[in-house]
Amino acid sequence: MYNLFKNIICLLLINTFANASPLEGCLILILMYYKFTDDISVLQLNWLTILVIIMYLLLILRLLVLPIAYKKLENSENYKLISKFIHKLKQSNYLKLTVLVIAYFCYCPTGLPYFSGDFYGQLIQGLIFGLLGSYIVLYIYWYIEDKIKNRIKI
């Protein structure tokens, strides 16, 4: 039971770091402060600019969380359930598609409502801020890694 709980908590933490909803909320608050503040000093403007740049860097870097974490856990002895899940996810296109659908529906905006209420608006925002973008980057990473391995074998 402990092993199952440990694996689930680890997977939840990894996916929490890969999801950018909290970053989105902070970024929206910073940008709203930018927009609605009339009397802003140069020093405040510089700090706000630095904060916005840091937020954008974090949005980009969080896309690398899944490839790095899954690479480390792929052959882990301590997290055997996650290791089995990663191996099955790598092999099964059906499971990949299922995970993408779940990631699409798990996106919960914290700062702004969806760009629009339709499918495409939610898809775009989920790609930018949600787990959907992180999993797509993970699948692209696995695809490129596989092509490189096959190229080296030839």
DRENDO-1510 file (C-alpha; in Angstrom, 1 decimal, always signed):
<recs>
REC; n; res; u; v; w
REC; 1; MET; +0.0; +0.0; +0.0 .
REC; 2; TYR; +2.8; +2.3; +0.9 .
REC; 3; ASN; +4.5; +1.6; -2.5 .
REC; 4; LEU; +1.3; +2.5; -4.4 .
REC; 5; PHE; +0.8; +5.7; -2.4 .
REC; 6; LYS; +4.5; +6.7; -2.9 .
REC; 7; ASN; +4.2; +6.2; -6.7 .
REC; 8; ILE; +0.9; +8.1; -7.0 .
REC; 9; ILE; +2.3; +11.1; -4.9 .
REC; 10; CYS; +5.4; +11.2; -7.1 .
REC; 11; LEU; +3.4; +11.2; -10.3 .
REC; 12; LEU; +1.1; +13.9; -9.0 .
REC; 13; LEU; +4.0; +16.1; -8.0 .
REC; 14; ILE; +5.7; +15.7; -11.4 .
REC; 15; ASN; +2.5; +16.6; -13.2 .
REC; 16; THR; +1.9; +19.5; -10.8 .
REC; 17; PHE; +5.3; +21.0; -11.7 .
REC; 18; ALA; +4.6; +20.4; -15.4 .
REC; 19; ASN; +1.3; +22.3; -15.2 .
REC; 20; ALA; +1.6; +26.0; -15.4 .
REC; 21; SER; -1.8; +27.1; -14.0 .
REC; 22; PRO; -0.3; +28.7; -10.9 .
REC; 23; LEU; +2.3; +30.5; -13.1 .
REC; 24; GLU; -0.5; +31.7; -15.3 .
REC; 25; GLY; -2.3; +33.2; -12.3 .
REC; 26; CYS; +0.8; +35.1; -11.2 .
REC; 27; LEU; +1.6; +36.3; -14.7 .
REC; 28; ILE; -2.0; +37.6; -15.1 .
REC; 29; LEU; -1.7; +39.5; -11.8 .
REC; 30; ILE; +1.6; +41.1; -12.8 .
REC; 31; LEU; +0.3; +42.1; -16.3 .
REC; 32; MET; -2.9; +43.5; -14.7 .
REC; 33; TYR; -0.7; +45.5; -12.3 .
REC; 34; TYR; +1.2; +46.8; -15.4 .
REC; 35; LYS; -2.0; +47.8; -17.1 .
REC; 36; PHE; -3.9; +49.5; -14.3 .
REC; 37; THR; -1.1; +51.4; -12.6 .
REC; 38; ASP; -0.9; +54.9; -13.8 .
REC; 39; ASP; +1.8; +56.2; -11.5 .
REC; 40; ILE; +4.6; +53.8; -11.9 .
REC; 41; SER; +8.3; +54.6; -11.3 .
REC; 42; VAL; +11.1; +53.4; -13.4 .
REC; 43; LEU; +12.4; +51.2; -10.6 .
REC; 44; GLN; +9.0; +49.5; -10.4 .
REC; 45; LEU; +8.9; +49.1; -14.1 .
REC; 46; ASN; +12.3; +47.4; -14.2 .
REC; 47; TRP; +11.3; +45.0; -11.5 .
REC; 48; LEU; +8.0; +44.2; -13.2 .
REC; 49; THR; +9.8; +43.6; -16.5 .
REC; 50; ILE; +12.2; +41.2; -14.8 .
REC; 51; LEU; +9.3; +39.4; -13.1 .
REC; 52; VAL; +7.5; +39.0; -16.4 .
REC; 53; ILE; +10.6; +37.7; -18.1 .
REC; 54; ILE; +11.2; +35.2; -15.2 .
REC; 55; MET; +7.5; +34.1; -15.5 .
REC; 56; TYR; +7.9; +33.5; -19.3 .
REC; 57; LEU; +11.1; +31.5; -18.7 .
REC; 58; LEU; +9.4; +29.4; -16.1 .
REC; 59; LEU; +6.6; +28.8; -18.6 .
REC; 60; ILE; +9.1; +27.5; -21.1 .
REC; 61; LEU; +11.2; +25.5; -18.6 .
REC; 62; ARG; +8.2; +23.7; -17.1 .
REC; 63; LEU; +7.8; +22.0; -20.5 .
REC; 64; LEU; +11.1; +20.1; -19.8 .
REC; 65; VAL; +9.8; +18.7; -16.4 .
REC; 66; LEU; +8.2; +15.6; -17.9 .
REC; 67; PRO; +11.0; +14.5; -20.2 .
REC; 68; ILE; +13.6; +14.9; -17.4 .
REC; 69; ALA; +11.5; +13.3; -14.7 .
REC; 70; TYR; +10.3; +10.4; -16.9 .
REC; 71; LYS; +13.8; +9.7; -18.1 .
REC; 72; LYS; +15.1; +9.5; -14.5 .
REC; 73; LEU; +12.1; +7.3; -13.4 .
REC; 74; GLU; +12.0; +5.1; -16.5 .
REC; 75; ASN; +14.3; +2.4; -15.0 .
REC; 76; SER; +13.8; +3.2; -11.3 .
REC; 77; GLU; +13.8; +0.4; -8.8 .
REC; 78; ASN; +12.1; +2.5; -6.1 .
REC; 79; TYR; +9.2; +3.6; -8.4 .
REC; 80; LYS; +8.4; +0.3; -10.2 .
REC; 81; LEU; +4.7; +1.3; -10.9 .
REC; 82; ILE; +5.8; +4.6; -12.5 .
REC; 83; SER; +8.4; +2.7; -14.5 .
REC; 84; LYS; +5.9; +0.3; -15.8 .
REC; 85; PHE; +3.5; +3.2; -16.7 .
REC; 86; ILE; +6.3; +5.0; -18.6 .
REC; 87; HIS; +7.2; +1.8; -20.6 .
REC; 88; LYS; +3.5; +1.2; -21.5 .
REC; 89; LEU; +3.1; +4.9; -22.4 .
REC; 90; LYS; +6.1; +4.8; -24.7 .
REC; 91; GLN; +4.8; +1.7; -26.5 .
REC; 92; SER; +1.0; +2.3; -26.7 .
REC; 93; ASN; -0.4; +5.0; -29.0 .
REC; 94; TYR; -3.8; +4.4; -27.5 .
REC; 95; LEU; -2.5; +5.2; -24.0 .
REC; 96; LYS; -0.7; +8.3; -25.4 .
REC; 97; LEU; -4.0; +9.5; -26.9 .
REC; 98; THR; -5.8; +8.7; -23.7 .
REC; 99; VAL; -3.3; +10.7; -21.6 .
REC; 100; LEU; -3.6; +13.6; -24.0 .
REC; 101; VAL; -7.4; +13.6; -23.7 .
REC; 102; ILE; -7.2; +13.5; -19.9 .
REC; 103; ALA; -4.6; +16.3; -20.0 .
REC; 104; TYR; -6.9; +18.4; -22.2 .
REC; 105; PHE; -9.9; +18.0; -19.8 .
REC; 106; CYS; -7.8; +18.5; -16.6 .
REC; 107; TYR; -6.7; +22.0; -17.5 .
REC; 108; CYS; -8.2; +24.5; -15.0 .
REC; 109; PRO; -7.4; +28.1; -15.6 .
REC; 110; THR; -6.6; +30.2; -12.6 .
REC; 111; GLY; -6.1; +33.6; -14.0 .
REC; 112; LEU; -8.2; +34.1; -17.1 .
REC; 113; PRO; -11.2; +32.3; -18.5 .
REC; 114; TYR; -10.5; +30.4; -21.7 .
REC; 115; PHE; -9.5; +32.4; -24.7 .
REC; 116; SER; -13.0; +31.4; -25.9 .
REC; 117; GLY; -15.4; +28.8; -24.7 .
REC; 118; ASP; -15.0; +26.6; -27.7 .
REC; 119; PHE; -12.8; +23.6; -28.3 .
REC; 120; TYR; -10.0; +25.4; -30.0 .
REC; 121; GLY; -9.7; +28.2; -27.4 .
REC; 122; GLN; -9.4; +25.6; -24.7 .
REC; 123; LEU; -6.9; +23.6; -26.8 .
REC; 124; ILE; -4.7; +26.6; -27.4 .
REC; 125; GLN; -4.7; +27.7; -23.7 .
REC; 126; GLY; -4.2; +24.1; -22.6 .
REC; 127; LEU; -1.2; +23.8; -24.9 .
REC; 128; ILE; +0.3; +27.0; -23.5 .
REC; 129; PHE; -0.4; +26.6; -19.8 .
REC; 130; GLY; -1.7; +23.1; -19.2 .
REC; 131; LEU; -0.4; +19.6; -19.1 .
REC; 132; LEU; -1.3; +19.1; -22.7 .
REC; 133; GLY; +1.7; +21.1; -23.8 .
REC; 134; SER; +4.0; +19.2; -21.4 .
REC; 135; TYR; +2.9; +15.8; -22.7 .
REC; 136; ILE; +3.2; +16.8; -26.3 .
REC; 137; VAL; +6.8; +18.0; -25.6 .
REC; 138; LEU; +7.4; +14.6; -23.9 .
REC; 139; TYR; +6.1; +12.7; -26.9 .
REC; 140; ILE; +8.2; +14.8; -29.3 .
REC; 141; TYR; +11.2; +14.2; -27.0 .
REC; 142; TRP; +10.6; +10.4; -27.2 .
REC; 143; TYR; +10.2; +10.5; -30.9 .
REC; 144; ILE; +13.5; +12.4; -31.5 .
REC; 145; GLU; +15.3; +10.2; -29.0 .
REC; 146; ASP; +14.0; +7.1; -30.8 .
REC; 147; LYS; +15.1; +8.5; -34.2 .
REC; 148; ILE; +18.6; +9.3; -32.8 .
REC; 149; LYS; +19.0; +5.8; -31.4 .
REC; 150; ASN; +17.9; +4.2; -34.7 .
REC; 151; ARG; +20.3; +6.5; -36.6 .
REC; 152; ILE; +23.2; +5.5; -34.3 .
REC; 153; LYS; +22.4; +1.7; -34.7 .
REC; 154; ILE; +22.6; +2.0; -38.5 .
</recs>
